[in-house]
Amino acid sequence: MRDEEIIDLYFRRDEKAIKETDQKYGRYCQTIATNILMDELDTEECINDTYMKAWNKIPPTKPAILKAFLAKITRDIALNMFKATRTAKRGGGTINELLDELEDCIPDNNSVEQSILSKELAGIIRCFVRDLDEKDAYLFTSRYFYAEDIASLAGRFGMTRHNVTVTLSRLRKKLQVRLVKEGYLAS
């Protein structure tokens, strides 16, 4: 079923929308949740919450790209679940590792000013990723949006783990330079 037809089912409040969403994007959302949560039951709960949130947001929201809309919901829910259950055994430390890797680029300030600037930061990062070549954009997004591990990225691109790590380090430094240039970070 085409995305437009699925969205139309949501707008008609037809419960078939959830079934069609699951058939088309269930595995995709499950991969995102599993990469973050590393727990089958938490992943299942996350996917159910994703469908509930999509049901509650559509309408009034009419997503331009349903796949991206669902990915963002899944990722946000999974990260919130991870934070709520932050333990060493869950996630194998992957999320902590990702946050540590990005720590130099994106400071953690919980001020009101920082909250206001978060949308600006998201825009800068989107532009940064769009300006990268396809391979670098894929590596960056896969690692820092979808929380994929270094080994699977290395396998997918026929690279060594070391090469992936070095490439990601170089990309983080480029992001940091971009954020300084944009006035988001002090040099």
Contact map, one row per residue, 1 for C-alpha under 8 A:
1110110000000000000100010000000000000000000000000000000000000000000000000000000000000000000000000000000000000000000000000000000000000000000000000000000000000000000000000000000000000000000
1111110000000000000000000000000000000000000000000000000000000000000000000000000000000000000000000000000000000000000000000000000000000000000000000000000000000000000000000000000000000000000
1111111000000000000000000000000000000000000000000000000000000000110000000000000000000000000000000000000000000000000000000000000000000000000000000000000000000000000000000000000000000000000
0111111100000000000000000000000000000000000000000000000000000000000000000000000000000000000000000000000000000000000000000000000000000000000000000000000000000000000000000000000000000000000
1111111110000000000000000000000000000000000000000000000000000000000000000000000000000000000000000000000000000000000000000000000000000000000000000000000000000000000000000000000000000000000
1111111111000000100110000000000000000000000000000000000000000000000000000000000000000000000000000000000000000000000000000000000000000000000000000000000000000000000000000000000000000000000
0011111111100000100000000000000000000000000000000000000001000110010000000000000000000000000000000000000000000000000000000000000000000000000000000000000000000000000000000000000000000000000
0001111111110000000000000000000000000000000000000000000000000000000000000000000000000000000000000000000000000000000000000000000000000000000000000000000000000000000000000000000000000000000
0000111111111111100000000000000000000000000000000000000000000000000000000000000000000000000000000000000000000000000000000000000000000000000000000000000000000000000000000000000000000000000
0000011111111110100000000000000000000000000000000000001001100000000000000000000000000000000000000000000000000000000000000000000000000000000000000000000000000000000000000000000000000000000
0000001111111100000000000000000000000000000000000000000001100000000000000000000000000000000000000000000000000000000000000000000000000000000000000000000000000000000000000000000000000000000
0000000111111100000000000000000000000000000000000000000000000000000000000000000000000000000000000000000000000000000000000000000000000000000000000000000000000000000000000000000000000000000
0000000011111110100000000000000000000000000000000000000000000000000000000000000000000000000000000000000000000000000000000000000000000000000000000000000000000000000000000000000000000000000
0000000011111111100000000000000000000000000000000000000000000000000000000000000000000000000000000000000000000000000000000000000000000000000000000000000000000000000000000000000000000000000
0000000011001111111000000000000000000000000000000000000000000000000000000000000000000000000000000000000000000000000000000000000000000000000000000000000000000000000000000000000000000000000
0000000010000111111100000000000000000000000000000000000000000000000000000000000000000000000000000000000000000000000000000000000000000000000000000000000000000000000000000000000000000000000
0000011011001111111110000000000000000000000000000000000000000000000000000000000000000000000000000000000000000000000000000000000000000000000000000000000000000000000000000000000000000000000
0000000000000011111111000000000000000000000000000010001000000000000000000000000000000000000000000000000000000000000000000000000000000000000000000000000000000000000000000000000000000000000
0000000000000011111111100000000000000000000000000000000000000000000000000000000000000000000000000000000000000000000000000000000000000000000000000000000000000000000000000000000000000000000
1000010000000001111111110000000000000000000000000000000000000000000000000000000000000000000000000000000000000000000000000000000000000000000000000000000000000000000000000000000000000000000
0000010000000000111111111100000000000000000000000010000000000000000000000000000000000000000000000000000000000000000000000000000000000000000000000000000000000000000000000000000000000000000
0000000000000000011111111110000000000000000000000000000000000000000000000000000000000000000000000000000000000000000000000000000000000000000000000000000000000000000000000000000000000000000
0000000000000000001111111100000000000000000000000000000000000000000000000000000000000000000000000000000000000000000000000000000000000000000000000000000000000000000000000000000000000000000
1000000000000000000111111110000000000000000000000000000000000000000000000000000000000000000000000000000000000000000000000000000000000000000000000000000000000000000000000000000000000000000
0000000000000000000011111111100000000000000000000000000000000000001000000000000000000000000000000000000000000000000000000000000000000000000000000000000000000000000000000000000000000000000
0000000000000000000011111111110000000000000000100000000000000000000000000000000000000000000000000000000000000000000000000000000000000000000000000000000000000000000000000000000000000000000
0000000000000000000001011111111000000000000000000000000000000000000000000000000000000000000000000000000000000000000000000000000000000000000000000000000000000000000000000000000000000000000
0000000000000000000000001111111100000000000000000000000000000000000000100000000000000000000000000000000000000000000000000000000000000000000000000000000000000000000000000000000000000000000
0000000000000000000000001111111110000000000000100000000000000000000001100100000000000000000000000000000000000000000000000000000000000000000000000000000000000000000000000000000000000000000
0000000000000000000000000111111111000000001100100000000000000000000000000000000000000000000000000000000000000000000000000000000000000000000000000000000000000000000000000000000000000000000
0000000000000000000000000011111111100000000000000000000000000000000000000000000000000000000000000000000000000000000000000000000000000000000000000000000000000000000000000000000000000000000
0000000000000000000000000001111111110000000000000000000000000000000000100110000000000000000000000000000000000000000000000000000000000000000000000110000000000000000000000000000000000000000
0000000000000000000000000000111111111100001001100000000000000000000000000110010000000000000000000000000000000000000000000000000000000000000000000000000000000000000000000000000000000000000
0000000000000000000000000000011111111111001000000000000000000000000000000000000000000000000000000000000000000000000000000000000000000000000000000000000000000000000000000000000000000000000
0000000000000000000000000000001111111100000000000000000000000000000000000000000000000000001000000000000000000000000000000000000000000000000000000111100000000000000000000000000000000000000
0000000000000000000000000000000111111100000000000000000000000000000000000010011001000000001001100000000000000000000000000000000000000000000000000110000000000000000000000000000000000000000
0000000000000000000000000000000011111110011000000000000000000000000000000000011011000000011000000000000000000000000000000000000000000000000000000000000000000000000000000000000000000000000
0000000000000000000000000000000011111111001000000000000000000000000000000000000000000000011100000000000000000000000000000000000000000000000000000000000000000000000000000000000000000000000
0000000000000000000000000000000001001111111000000000000000000000000000000000000000000000011000000000000000000000000000000000000000000000000000000000000000000000000000000000000000000000000
0000000000000000000000000000000001000111111100000000000000000000000000000000000000000000000000000000000000000000000000000000000000000000000000000000000000000000000000000000000000000000000
0000000000000000000000000000000000000011111110000000000000000000000000000000000000000000000000000000000000000000000000000000000000000000000000000000000000000000000000000000000000000000000
0000000000000000000000000000000000001011111111000000000000000000000000000000000010000000000000000000000000000000000000000000000000000000000000000000000000000000000000000000000000000000000
0000000000000000000000000000010011001111111111100000000000000000000000000000010000000000000000000000000000000000000000000000000000000000000000000000000000000000000000000000000000000000000
0000000000000000000000000000010000000001111111110000000000000000000000000000000000000000000000000000000000000000000000000000000000000000000000000000000000000000000000000000000000000000000
0000000000000000000000000000000000000000111111111000000000000000000000000000000000000000000000000000000000000000000000000000000000000000000000000000000000000000000000000000000000000000000
0000000000000000000000000000000010000000011111111100000000000000000000000100110010000000000000000000000000000000000000000000000000000000000000000000000000000000000000000000000000000000000
0000000000000000000000000100110010000000001111111110000000000000000000000100000000000000000000000000000000000000000000000000000000000000000000000000000000000000000000000000000000000000000
0000000000000000000000000000000000000000000111111111000000000000000000000000000000000000000000000000000000000000000000000000000000000000000000000000000000000000000000000000000000000000000
0000000000000000000000000000000000000000000011111111100000000000000000000000100000000000000000000000000000000000000000000000000000000000000000000000000000000000000000000000000000000000000
0000000000000000000000000000000000000000000001111111110000000000000001001100100000000000000000000000000000000000000000000000000000000000000000000000000000000000000000000000000000000000000
0000000000000000010010000000000000000000000000111111111000000000000000000000000000000000000000000000000000000000000000000000000000000000000000000000000000000000000000000000000000000000000
0000000000000000000000000000000000000000000000011111111100000000000000000000000000000000000000000000000000000000000000000000000000000000000000000000000000000000000000000000000000000000000
0000000000000000000000000000000000000000000000001111111110000000000000001000000000000000000000000000000000000000000000000000000000000000000000000000000000000000000000000000000000000000000
0000000000000000000000000000000000000000000000000111111111000000000001001000000000000000000000000000000000000000000000000000000000000000000000000000000000000000000000000000000000000000000
0000000001000000010000000000000000000000000000000011111111100000000000000000000000000000000000000000000000000000000000000000000000000000000000000000000000000000000000000000000000000000000
0000000000000000000000000000000000000000000000000001111111100000000000000000000000000000000000000000000000000000000000000000000000000000000000000000000000000000000000000000000000000000000
0000000000000000000000000000000000000000000000000000111111111000000000000000000000000000000000000000000000000000000000000000000000000000000000000000000000000000000000000000000000000000000
0000001001100000000000000000000000000000000000000000011111111110000000000000000000000000000000000000000000000000000000000000000000000000000000000000000000000000000000000000000000000000000
0000000001100000000000000000000000000000000000000000001111111100000000000000000000000000000000000000000000000000000000000000000000000000000000000000000000000000000000000000000000000000000
0000000000000000000000000000000000000000000000000000000011111100000000000000000000000000000000000000000000000000000000000000000000000000000000000000000000000000000000000000000000000000000
0000000000000000000000000000000000000000000000000000000011111110000000000000000000000000000000000000000000000000000000000000000000000000000000000000000000000000000000000000000000000000000
0000001000000000000000000000000000000000000000000000000001111111000000000000000000000000000000000000000000000000000000000000000000000000000000000000000000000000000000000000000000000000000
0000001000000000000000000000000000000000000000000000000001001111110010000000000000000000000000000000000000000000000000000000000000000000000000000000000000000000000000000000000000000000000
0000000000000000000000000000000000000000000000000000000000000111110000000000000000000000000000000000000000000000000000000000000000000000000000000000000000000000000000000000000000000000000
0010000000000000000000000000000000000000000000000000000000000011111110000000000000000000000000000000000000000000000000000000000000000000000000000000000000000000000000000000000000000000000
0010001000000000000000000000000000000000000000000000000000000011111111000000000000000000000000000000000000000000000000000000000000000000000000000000000000000000000000000000000000000000000
0000000000000000000000001000000000000000000000000000000000000000111111100000000000000000000000000000000000000000000000000000000000000000000000000000000000000000000000000000000000000000000
0000000000000000000000000000000000000000000000000000000000000000111111110000000000000000000000000000000000000000000000000000000000000000000000000000000000000000000000000000000000000000000
0000000000000000000000000000000000000000000000000000000000000010111111111000000000000000000000000000000000000000000000000000000000000000000000000000000000000000000000000000000000000000000
0000000000000000000000000000100000000000000000000100010000000000011111111100000000000000000000000000000000000000000000000000000000000000000000000000000000000000000000000000000000000000000
0000000000000000000000000001100100000000000000000000000000000000001111111110000000000000000000000000000000000000000000000000000000000000000000000000000000000000000000000000000000000000000
0000000000000000000000000000000000000000000000000000000000000000000111111111000000000000000000000000000000000000000000000000000000000000000000000000000000000000000000000000000000000000000
0000000000000000000000000000000000000000000000000100110000000000000011111111100000000000000000000000000000000000000000000000000000000000000000000000000000000000000000000000000000000000000
0000000000000000000000000000100110000000000001100100000000000000000001111111110000000000000000000000000000000000000000000000000000000000000000000000000000000000000000000000000000000000000
0000000000000000000000000000000110010000000000000000000000000000000000111111111000000000000000000000000000000000000000000000000000000000000000001100000000000000000000000000000000000000000
0000000000000000000000000000000000000000000000000000000000000000000000011111111100000000000000000000000000000000000000000000000000000000000000000000000000000000000000000000000000000000000
0000000000000000000000000000000000000000000001001100000000000000000000001111111110000000000000000000000000000000000000000000000000000000000000000000000000000000000000000000000000000000000
0000000000000000000000000000000010011000001001000000000000000000000000000111111111000000000000000000000000000000000000000000000000000000000000000000000000000000000000000000000000000000000
0000000000000000000000000000000000011000000000000000000000000000000000000011111111100000000000000000000000000000000000000000000000000000000000000000000000000000000000000000000000000000000
0000000000000000000000000000000000000000000000000000000000000000000000000001111111110000000000000000000000000000000000000000000000000000000000000000000000000000000000000000000000000000000
0000000000000000000000000000000000001000010001000000000000000000000000000000111111111000000000000000000000000000000000000000000000000000000000000000000000000000000000000000000000000000000
0000000000000000000000000000000000011000000000000000000000000000000000000000011111111100011000000000000000000000000000000000000000000000000000000000000000000000000000000000000000000000000
0000000000000000000000000000000000000000000000000000000000000000000000000000001111111100000000000000000000000000000000000000000000000000000000000000000000000000000000000000000000000000000
0000000000000000000000000000000000000000000000000000000000000000000000000000000111111100000000000000000000000000000000000000000000000000000000000000000000000000000000000000000000000000000
0000000000000000000000000000000000000000000000000000000000000000000000000000000011111110010000000000000000000000000000000000000000000000000000000000000000000000000000000000000000000000000
0000000000000000000000000000000000000000000000000000000000000000000000000000000001111111010000000000000000000000000000000000000000000000000000000000000000000000000000000000000000000000000
0000000000000000000000000000000000000000000000000000000000000000000000000000000000001111111000000000000000000000000000000000000000000000000000000000000000000000000000000000000000000000000
0000000000000000000000000000000000000000000000000000000000000000000000000000000000000111111110000000000000000000000000000000000000000000000000000000000000000000000000000000000000000000000
0000000000000000000000000000000000000000000000000000000000000000000000000000000000000011111110000000000000000000000000000000000000000000000000000000000000000000000000000000000000000000000
0000000000000000000000000000000000001110000000000000000000000000000000000000000001001111111110000000000000000000000000000000000000000000000000000000000000000000000000000000000000000000000
0000000000000000000000000000000000111110000000000000000000000000000000000000000001000011111111100000000000000000000000000000000000000000000000000000000000000000000000000000000000000000000
0000000000000000000000000000000000000100000000000000000000000000000000000000000000000001111111000000000000000000000000000000000000000000000000000000000000000000000000000000000000000000000
0000000000000000000000000000000000000000000000000000000000000000000000000000000000000001111111111000000000000000000000000000000000000000000000000000000000000000000000000000000000000000000
0000000000000000000000000000000000010000000000000000000000000000000000000000000000000000001111111100000000000000000000000000000000000000000000000010100000000000000000000000000000000000000
0000000000000000000000000000000000010000000000000000000000000000000000000000000000000000001011111110000000000000000000000000000000000000000000000010000000000000000000000000000000000000000
0000000000000000000000000000000000000000000000000000000000000000000000000000000000000000000011111111000000000000000000000000000000000000000000000000000000000000000000000000000000000000000
0000000000000000000000000000000000000000000000000000000000000000000000000000000000000000000011111111100000000000000000000000000000000000000000000000000000000000000000000000000000000000000
0000000000000000000000000000000000000000000000000000000000000000000000000000000000000000000001111111110000000000000000000000000000000000000000110010000000000000000000000000000000000000000
0000000000000000000000000000000000000000000000000000000000000000000000000000000000000000000000111111111000000000000000000000000000000000000000000000000000000000000000000000000000000000000
0000000000000000000000000000000000000000000000000000000000000000000000000000000000000000000000011111111100000000000000000000000000000000000000000000000000000000000000000000000000000000000
0000000000000000000000000000000000000000000000000000000000000000000000000000000000000000000000001111111100000000000000000000000000000000000000000000000000000000000000000000000000000000000
0000000000000000000000000000000000000000000000000000000000000000000000000000000000000000000000000111111111000000000000000000000000000000000000000000000000000000000000000001000000000000000
0000000000000000000000000000000000000000000000000000000000000000000000000000000000000000000000000011111111110000000000000000000000000000000000000000000000000000000000000000000000000000000
0000000000000000000000000000000000000000000000000000000000000000000000000000000000000000000000000001111111100000000000000000000000000000000000000000000000000000000000000000000100000000000
0000000000000000000000000000000000000000000000000000000000000000000000000000000000000000000000000000011111100000000000000000000000000000000000000000000000000000000000000001101100100000000
0000000000000000000000000000000000000000000000000000000000000000000000000000000000000000000000000000011111110000000000000000000000000000000000000000000000000000000000000000000100000000000
0000000000000000000000000000000000000000000000000000000000000000000000000000000000000000000000000000001111111000000000000000000000000000000000000000000000000000000000000000000000000000000
0000000000000000000000000000000000000000000000000000000000000000000000000000000000000000000000000000001001111100000000000000000000000000000000000000000000000000000000000000000000000000000
0000000000000000000000000000000000000000000000000000000000000000000000000000000000000000000000000000000000111110010000000000000000000000000000000000000000000000000000000000000000000000000
0000000000000000000000000000000000000000000000000000000000000000000000000000000000000000000000000000000000011111011000000000000000000000000000000000000000000000000000000000000000000000000
0000000000000000000000000000000000000000000000000000000000000000000000000000000000000000000000000000000000001111111000000000000000000000000000000000000000000000000000000000000000000000000
0000000000000000000000000000000000000000000000000000000000000000000000000000000000000000000000000000000000000111111100000000000000000000000000000000000000000000000000000000000000000000000
0000000000000000000000000000000000000000000000000000000000000000000000000000000000000000000000000000000000000011111110000000000000000000000000000000000000000000000000000000000000000000000
0000000000000000000000000000000000000000000000000000000000000000000000000000000000000000000000000000000000001111111111000000000000000000000000000000000000000000000000000000000000000000000
0000000000000000000000000000000000000000000000000000000000000000000000000000000000000000000000000000000000000111111111100000000000000000000000000000000000000000000000000000000000000000000
0000000000000000000000000000000000000000000000000000000000000000000000000000000000000000000000000000000000000001111111110000000000000000000000000000000000000000000000000000000000000000000
0000000000000000000000000000000000000000000000000000000000000000000000000000000000000000000000000000000000000000111111111000000000000000000000000000000000000000000000000000000000000000000
0000000000000000000000000000000000000000000000000000000000000000000000000000000000000000000000000000000000000000011111111100000000000000000000000000000000000000000000000000000000000000000
0000000000000000000000000000000000000000000000000000000000000000000000000000000000000000000000000000000000000000001111111110000000000000000000000000000000000000000000000000000000000000000
0000000000000000000000000000000000000000000000000000000000000000000000000000000000000000000000000000000000000000000111111111000000000000000000000000000000000000000000000000000000000000000
0000000000000000000000000000000000000000000000000000000000000000000000000000000000000000000000000000000000000000000011111111100000000000000000000000000000000000000000000000000000000001000
0000000000000000000000000000000000000000000000000000000000000000000000000000000000000000000000000000000000000000000001111111110000000000000000000000000000000000000000000000000000000000000
0000000000000000000000000000000000000000000000000000000000000000000000000000000000000000000000000000000000000000000000111111111000000000000000000000000000000000000000000000000000000000000
0000000000000000000000000000000000000000000000000000000000000000000000000000000000000000000000000000000000000000000000011111111100000000000000000000000000000000000000000000000000100100000
0000000000000000000000000000000000000000000000000000000000000000000000000000000000000000000000000000000000000000000000001111111110000000000000000000000000000000000000000000001000000000000
0000000000000000000000000000000000000000000000000000000000000000000000000000000000000000000000000000000000000000000000000111111111000000000000000000000000000000000000000000000000000000000
0000000000000000000000000000000000000000000000000000000000000000000000000000000000000000000000000000000000000000000000000011111111100000000000000000000000000000000000000000000000000000000
0000000000000000000000000000000000000000000000000000000000000000000000000000000000000000000000000000000000000000000000000001111111110000000000000000000000000000000000000000001001000000000
0000000000000000000000000000000000000000000000000000000000000000000000000000000000000000000000000000000000000000000000000000111111110000100110000000000000000000000000000000000000000000000
0000000000000000000000000000000000000000000000000000000000000000000000000000000000000000000000000000000000000000000000000000011111111000100000000000000000000000000000000000000000000000000
0000000000000000000000000000000000000000000000000000000000000000000000000000000000000000000000000000000000000000000000000000001111111000000000000000000000000000000000000000000000000000000
0000000000000000000000000000000000000000000000000000000000000000000000000000000000000000000000000000000000000000000000000000000111111111100000000000000000000000000000000000000000000000000
0000000000000000000000000000000000000000000000000000000000000000000000000000000000000000000000000000000000000000000000000000000001111111100000000000000000000000000000000000000000000000000
0000000000000000000000000000000000000000000000000000000000000000000000000000000000000000000000000000000000000000000000000000000000011111110000000000000000000000000000000000000000000000000
0000000000000000000000000000000000000000000000000000000000000000000000000000000000000000000000000000000000000000000000000000000000011111111000000000000000000000000000000000000000000000000
0000000000000000000000000000000000000000000000000000000000000000000000000000000000000000000000000000000000000000000000000000000000011111111100000000000000000000000000100010000000000000000
0000000000000000000000000000000000000000000000000000000000000000000000000000000000000000000000000000000000000000000000000000000011011111111110000000000000000000000000000000000000000000000
0000000000000000000000000000000000000000000000000000000000000000000000000000000000000000000000000000000000000000000000000000000000000111111111000000000000000000000000000000000000000000000
0000000000000000000000000000000000000000000000000000000000000000000000000000000000000000000000000000000000000000000000000000000000000011111111100000000010000000000000010000000000000000000
0000000000000000000000000000000000000000000000000000000000000000000000000000000000000000000000000000000000000000000000000000000010000001111111111000000000000000000000010010000000000000000
0000000000000000000000000000000000000000000000000000000000000000000000000000000000000000000000000000000000000000000000000000000010000000111111111100000000000000000000000000000000000000000
0000000000000000000000000000000000000000000000000000000000000000000000000000000000000000000000000000000000000000000000000000000000000000011111111111000010000000000000000000000000000000000
0000000000000000000000000000000000000000000000000000000000000000000000000000000000000000000000000100000000000000000000000000000000000000001111111111110000000000000000000000000000000000000
0000000000000000000000000000000000000000000000000000000000000000000000000000000000000000000000000100000000000000000000000000000000000000000111111111000000000000000000000000000000000000000
0000000000000000000000000000000000000000000000000000000000000000000000000010000000000000000000000000000000000000000000000000000000000000000111111110000000000000000000000000000000000000000
0000000000000000000000000000000100110000000000000000000000000000000000000010000000000000000000000000000000000000000000000000000000000000000011111111000000000000000000000000000000000000000
0000000000000000000000000000000100110000000000000000000000000000000000000000000000000000000001100100000000000000000000000000000000000000000001111111100000000000000000000000000000000000000
0000000000000000000000000000000000100000000000000000000000000000000000000000000000000000000000000000000000000000000000000000000000000000000001110111110110000000000000000000000000000000000
0000000000000000000000000000000000100000000000000000000000000000000000000000000000000000000001000000000000000000000000000000000000000000000000100011111110000000000000000000000000000000000
0000000000000000000000000000000000000000000000000000000000000000000000000000000000000000000000000000000000000000000000000000000000000000000000100001111111000000100110000000000000000000000
0000000000000000000000000000000000000000000000000000000000000000000000000000000000000000000000000000000000000000000000000000000000000000000000000000111111100000100000000000000000000000000
0000000000000000000000000000000000000000000000000000000000000000000000000000000000000000000000000000000000000000000000000000000000000000000000000001111111110000000000000000000000000000000
0000000000000000000000000000000000000000000000000000000000000000000000000000000000000000000000000000000000000000000000000000000000000000001001000001111111111010000100000000000000000000000
0000000000000000000000000000000000000000000000000000000000000000000000000000000000000000000000000000000000000000000000000000000000000000000000000000011111111111101100000000000000000000000
0000000000000000000000000000000000000000000000000000000000000000000000000000000000000000000000000000000000000000000000000000000000000000000000000000001111111111000000000000000000000000000
0000000000000000000000000000000000000000000000000000000000000000000000000000000000000000000000000000000000000000000000000000000000000000000000000000000111111110000000000000000000000000000
0000000000000000000000000000000000000000000000000000000000000000000000000000000000000000000000000000000000000000000000000000000000000000000000000000000011111110000000000000000000000000000
0000000000000000000000000000000000000000000000000000000000000000000000000000000000000000000000000000000000000000000000000000000000000000000000000000000001111111000000000000000000000000000
0000000000000000000000000000000000000000000000000000000000000000000000000000000000000000000000000000000000000000000000000000000000000000000000000000000011111111101100000000000000000000000
0000000000000000000000000000000000000000000000000000000000000000000000000000000000000000000000000000000000000000000000000000000000000000000000000000000001100111111100000000000000000000000
0000000000000000000000000000000000000000000000000000000000000000000000000000000000000000000000000000000000000000000000000000000000000000000000000000011001000011111110000000000000000000000
0000000000000000000000000000000000000000000000000000000000000000000000000000000000000000000000000000000000000000000000000000000000000000000000000000000000000001111111000000000000000000000
0000000000000000000000000000000000000000000000000000000000000000000000000000000000000000000000000000000000000000000000000000000000000000000000000000000001000011111111100000000000000000000
0000000000000000000000000000000000000000000000000000000000000000000000000000000000000000000000000000000000000000000000000000000000000000000000000000010011000011111111110000000000000000000
0000000000000000000000000000000000000000000000000000000000000000000000000000000000000000000000000000000000000000000000000000000000000000000000000000010000000000111111111000000000000000000
0000000000000000000000000000000000000000000000000000000000000000000000000000000000000000000000000000000000000000000000000000000000000000000000000000000000000000011111111100000000000000000
0000000000000000000000000000000000000000000000000000000000000000000000000000000000000000000000000000000000000000000000000000000000000001000000000000000000000000001111111110000000000000000
0000000000000000000000000000000000000000000000000000000000000000000000000000000000000000000000000000000000000000000000000000000000000000001100000000000000000000000111111111000000000000000
0000000000000000000000000000000000000000000000000000000000000000000000000000000000000000000000000000000000000000000000000000000000000000000000000000000000000000000011111111100000000000000
0000000000000000000000000000000000000000000000000000000000000000000000000000000000000000000000000000000000000000000000000000000000000000000000000000000000000000000001111111110000000000000
0000000000000000000000000000000000000000000000000000000000000000000000000000000000000000000000000000000000000000000000000000000000000001000100000000000000000000000000111111111000000000000
0000000000000000000000000000000000000000000000000000000000000000000000000000000000000000000000000000010010000000000000000000000000000000000000000000000000000000000000011111111100000000000
0000000000000000000000000000000000000000000000000000000000000000000000000000000000000000000000000000000010000000000000000000000000000000000000000000000000000000000000001111111110000000000
0000000000000000000000000000000000000000000000000000000000000000000000000000000000000000000000000000000000000000000000000000000000000000000000000000000000000000000000000111111111000000000
0000000000000000000000000000000000000000000000000000000000000000000000000000000000000000000000000000000010000000000000000000100100000000000000000000000000000000000000000011111111100000000
0000000000000000000000000000000000000000000000000000000000000000000000000000000000000000000000000000000111000000000000000000000000000000000000000000000000000000000000000001111111110000100
0000000000000000000000000000000000000000000000000000000000000000000000000000000000000000000000000000000000000000000000000000000000000000000000000000000000000000000000000000111111111000000
0000000000000000000000000000000000000000000000000000000000000000000000000000000000000000000000000000000000000000000000000000000100000000000000000000000000000000000000000000011111111100000
0000000000000000000000000000000000000000000000000000000000000000000000000000000000000000000000000000000010000000000000000001000000000000000000000000000000000000000000000000001111111111100
0000000000000000000000000000000000000000000000000000000000000000000000000000000000000000000000000000000000000000000000000000000000000000000000000000000000000000000000000000000111111111111
0000000000000000000000000000000000000000000000000000000000000000000000000000000000000000000000000000000000000000000000000000000000000000000000000000000000000000000000000000000011111111100
0000000000000000000000000000000000000000000000000000000000000000000000000000000000000000000000000000000000000000000000000001000000000000000000000000000000000000000000000000000001111111100
0000000000000000000000000000000000000000000000000000000000000000000000000000000000000000000000000000000000000000000000000000000000000000000000000000000000000000000000000000000000111111110
0000000000000000000000000000000000000000000000000000000000000000000000000000000000000000000000000000000000000000000000001000000000000000000000000000000000000000000000000000000000111111110
0000000000000000000000000000000000000000000000000000000000000000000000000000000000000000000000000000000000000000000000000000000000000000000000000000000000000000000000000000000100111111111
0000000000000000000000000000000000000000000000000000000000000000000000000000000000000000000000000000000000000000000000000000000000000000000000000000000000000000000000000000000000010011111
0000000000000000000000000000000000000000000000000000000000000000000000000000000000000000000000000000000000000000000000000000000000000000000000000000000000000000000000000000000000010000111
